[in-house]
Amino acid sequence: YQRRVRGKGEVCVAMVTLEGGADVRRKIPGFGGPEEEVEKPSVSGVRVVSSRLDEGAQSLYVSVAVNPTEIYVQKEEWTQDLEEISTQLESDATATPLTSSPAPGTFCIALSAEFEAKYRAQVISTNPDGTILVRYCDYGNSESLPLANLSVLPESLAVKPALAVPCCLSEQKEWSPSKDGVLAGLAEQEVTVTPVEWKDDVCVCQITFEGANLVDKLMGM
């Protein structure tokens, strides 16, 4: 260690390691400065891969529309897959409960308090009150649940990809939050989606609804 004199007192600068030799600085966000990479909680368990849309214009159904950068769409042909997943989830009585707060990104089975049904979900974050914010990966909506409502997702339930594709409108204009409520009304409506590009698992696209560009339609309301 080094001893540095700072003002009237002395400061001891030392390297502290945890049991197993890990540098404690890598466990504390921001402690080591921007050049230090902080270890993030590991995401364990199985993963549900994302679905991809075809190229070109296609008719899809809106599952959830939160705002212009968070719209989830589904193919009509996925209806049977959704029913099969739901049957598997409800018939599985051997699910292992999660015993500790899962890391963001973890996939799990979530028992929805709102819909009283089980869904495949991905953990978004842990709330200050200890509840877990999850997103239902086959639909796109989210909900905060107690840890007791979450259980381990078995590999057999991760075979099918997520059946809701996250989309972001390619035309970003000034948007009033009041329009979000209008967007929410698109749920279960048929739209035409034309992918422009992909950013990770998000489809940046143009959406046409009732024969008009969705952005122009909403901005004219």
C-alpha positions as CSV (number, residue, x, y, z in Angstrom):
1,Y,0.0,0.0,0.0
2,Q,0.9,3.7,-0.2
3,R,0.4,6.4,2.4
4,R,-0.4,9.8,1.1
5,V,-0.5,13.0,3.2
6,R,-3.7,15.0,2.4
7,G,-4.1,18.2,4.4
8,K,-3.8,17.5,8.1
9,G,-4.7,13.8,7.9
10,E,-3.3,10.8,6.3
11,V,-5.0,8.6,3.7
12,C,-4.1,5.0,3.3
13,V,-4.3,3.9,-0.4
14,A,-4.5,0.1,-0.6
15,M,-5.4,-2.7,-3.0
16,V,-8.3,-4.7,-1.4
17,T,-9.1,-8.1,-2.8
18,L,-12.0,-10.3,-1.9
19,E,-11.9,-14.0,-1.1
20,G,-10.8,-15.7,-4.3
21,G,-8.7,-12.8,-5.4
22,A,-11.3,-10.6,-7.1
23,D,-10.5,-6.8,-7.1
24,V,-13.1,-5.1,-4.9
25,R,-13.0,-2.1,-7.3
26,R,-14.6,-4.2,-10.0
27,K,-17.6,-4.9,-7.7
28,I,-18.5,-1.3,-7.1
29,P,-20.0,0.7,-10.0
30,G,-18.0,3.9,-10.7
31,F,-15.4,3.2,-8.1
32,G,-12.6,2.5,-10.5
33,G,-13.4,5.4,-12.9
34,P,-14.5,5.1,-16.5
35,E,-11.5,3.0,-17.5
36,E,-12.4,0.3,-15.0
37,E,-14.9,-2.3,-16.3
38,V,-17.3,-3.2,-13.5
39,E,-18.5,-6.8,-13.3
40,K,-22.2,-7.1,-14.1
41,P,-24.4,-9.8,-12.7
42,S,-24.3,-12.9,-14.8
43,V,-27.4,-14.0,-16.6
44,S,-27.8,-17.7,-16.1
45,G,-30.3,-20.2,-17.4
46,V,-31.8,-20.8,-20.8
47,R,-32.5,-18.0,-23.4
48,V,-35.4,-17.4,-25.7
49,V,-34.2,-16.2,-29.1
50,S,-35.9,-13.3,-30.9
51,S,-38.1,-13.7,-33.9
52,R,-37.3,-11.9,-37.2
53,L,-39.7,-10.4,-39.7
54,D,-39.5,-11.1,-43.4
55,E,-38.2,-8.5,-45.8
56,G,-40.7,-6.2,-47.5
57,A,-44.2,-5.1,-46.6
58,Q,-46.2,-7.6,-44.6
59,S,-49.5,-7.7,-42.7
60,L,-49.1,-8.2,-39.0
61,Y,-51.0,-7.6,-35.8
62,V,-50.1,-5.1,-33.1
63,S,-49.8,-6.8,-29.7
64,V,-48.7,-3.8,-27.6
65,A,-47.9,-0.2,-28.6
66,V,-46.3,1.8,-25.8
67,N,-44.7,4.7,-27.8
68,P,-43.1,5.2,-31.2
69,T,-39.9,3.3,-30.2
70,E,-41.7,0.4,-28.5
71,I,-44.3,-1.3,-30.6
72,Y,-44.7,-5.1,-30.6
73,V,-46.1,-7.0,-33.5
74,Q,-47.1,-10.6,-34.2
75,K,-47.8,-12.8,-37.2
76,E,-51.3,-14.3,-37.4
77,E,-49.7,-17.7,-38.0
78,W,-48.1,-17.6,-34.5
79,T,-51.6,-18.1,-32.9
80,Q,-51.2,-21.9,-32.6
81,D,-47.7,-21.5,-31.2
82,L,-49.0,-19.1,-28.5
83,E,-51.7,-21.6,-27.6
84,E,-49.2,-24.5,-27.3
85,I,-46.8,-22.4,-25.1
86,S,-49.7,-21.4,-22.9
87,T,-50.8,-25.1,-22.5
88,Q,-47.3,-26.1,-21.6
89,L,-46.9,-23.4,-19.0
90,E,-50.2,-24.2,-17.3
91,S,-49.6,-27.9,-17.3
92,D,-46.1,-27.7,-15.9
93,A,-46.5,-28.3,-12.1
94,T,-42.7,-28.9,-11.5
95,A,-41.4,-25.4,-12.1
96,T,-38.6,-24.4,-9.8
97,P,-39.2,-21.1,-8.0
98,L,-36.6,-18.4,-8.2
99,T,-35.1,-18.0,-4.7
100,S,-33.1,-14.7,-5.3
101,S,-33.5,-11.6,-7.3
102,P,-32.7,-12.5,-10.9
103,A,-30.3,-10.4,-13.0
104,P,-31.7,-8.2,-15.8
105,G,-32.0,-10.2,-19.0
106,T,-32.9,-13.5,-17.2
107,F,-35.7,-15.5,-18.8
108,C,-38.2,-17.1,-16.5
109,I,-41.8,-18.2,-16.1
110,A,-44.0,-15.4,-14.6
111,L,-47.4,-15.8,-13.0
112,S,-49.2,-12.6,-14.0
113,A,-51.1,-11.0,-11.2
114,E,-53.2,-9.0,-13.7
115,F,-54.2,-11.9,-16.0
116,E,-53.8,-14.8,-13.5
117,A,-51.9,-16.9,-16.1
118,K,-48.3,-18.0,-16.7
119,Y,-46.2,-16.5,-19.4
120,R,-42.6,-16.6,-20.7
121,A,-40.9,-13.5,-19.5
122,Q,-37.6,-11.6,-19.4
123,V,-36.5,-9.7,-16.4
124,I,-36.0,-5.9,-17.0
125,S,-35.0,-4.7,-13.5
126,T,-35.6,-4.9,-9.8
127,N,-37.8,-2.1,-8.4
128,P,-37.0,-0.2,-5.2
129,D,-39.8,-2.0,-3.4
130,G,-38.2,-5.4,-4.2
131,T,-40.7,-6.4,-6.9
132,I,-39.4,-7.5,-10.3
133,L,-40.2,-5.8,-13.5
134,V,-40.6,-8.3,-16.3
135,R,-41.6,-8.2,-20.0
136,Y,-43.7,-10.9,-21.5
137,C,-41.6,-11.9,-24.4
138,D,-44.5,-13.4,-26.4
139,Y,-46.6,-10.3,-26.2
140,G,-44.5,-7.2,-25.3
141,N,-46.4,-5.9,-22.2
142,S,-44.7,-5.6,-18.9
143,E,-45.6,-6.0,-15.2
144,S,-44.1,-5.7,-11.8
145,L,-44.3,-8.9,-9.8
146,P,-43.1,-10.3,-6.4
147,L,-40.3,-12.8,-6.6
148,A,-42.7,-15.5,-5.5
149,N,-44.4,-15.2,-8.9
150,L,-41.3,-16.1,-10.8
151,S,-39.8,-19.6,-11.6
152,V,-37.1,-21.1,-13.7
153,L,-37.8,-21.4,-17.4
154,P,-37.0,-25.0,-18.5
155,E,-35.2,-25.7,-21.8
156,S,-38.4,-27.3,-23.2
157,L,-40.2,-23.9,-23.0
158,A,-37.3,-22.0,-24.7
159,V,-37.4,-24.0,-28.0
160,K,-39.8,-21.6,-29.7
161,P,-38.5,-18.0,-30.3
162,A,-40.2,-15.0,-28.7
163,L,-43.5,-14.5,-30.5
164,A,-43.6,-10.7,-30.3
165,V,-41.2,-8.6,-32.4
166,P,-40.1,-5.2,-31.0
167,C,-40.4,-2.4,-33.5
168,C,-39.4,1.2,-33.7
169,L,-40.9,3.7,-36.1
170,S,-38.2,4.9,-38.6
171,E,-39.6,8.4,-38.8
172,Q,-38.9,10.1,-35.5
173,K,-40.8,13.4,-35.3
174,E,-41.7,15.6,-32.3
175,W,-44.0,13.5,-30.4
176,S,-46.5,14.5,-27.7
177,P,-46.9,12.0,-24.9
178,S,-50.6,12.4,-25.3
179,K,-50.3,10.4,-28.6
180,D,-49.1,7.4,-26.6
181,G,-52.7,6.7,-25.6
182,V,-53.7,6.8,-29.2
183,L,-50.9,4.3,-30.0
184,A,-52.1,2.0,-27.2
185,G,-55.4,1.7,-29.1
186,L,-53.7,-0.1,-31.9
187,A,-53.5,-3.3,-29.9
188,E,-55.0,-6.2,-31.8
189,Q,-55.3,-4.1,-35.0
190,E,-53.9,-5.2,-38.3
191,V,-51.1,-3.1,-39.8
192,T,-48.7,-3.2,-42.7
193,V,-45.1,-3.3,-41.5
194,T,-42.1,-2.6,-43.8
195,P,-38.7,-3.3,-42.2
196,V,-36.1,-0.6,-42.9
197,E,-33.2,-2.0,-40.8
198,W,-32.5,-4.0,-37.6
199,K,-30.8,-2.6,-34.5
200,D,-29.9,-5.7,-32.5
201,D,-33.3,-7.4,-32.1
202,V,-35.4,-4.3,-32.8
203,C,-37.0,-3.8,-36.2
204,V,-36.8,-0.2,-37.4
205,C,-39.7,0.1,-39.7
206,Q,-42.5,2.0,-41.4
207,I,-46.1,1.1,-40.3
208,T,-49.2,1.7,-42.4
209,F,-52.6,1.6,-40.7
210,E,-55.9,2.0,-42.6
211,G,-54.0,2.9,-45.7
212,A,-52.0,5.8,-44.3
213,N,-48.5,6.1,-42.8
214,L,-49.0,5.7,-39.1
215,V,-46.8,8.7,-38.2
216,D,-48.6,11.0,-40.6
217,K,-52.0,9.7,-39.4
218,L,-51.2,10.3,-35.7
219,M,-49.5,13.7,-36.2
220,G,-52.7,14.8,-38.0
221,M,-55.0,13.9,-35.1
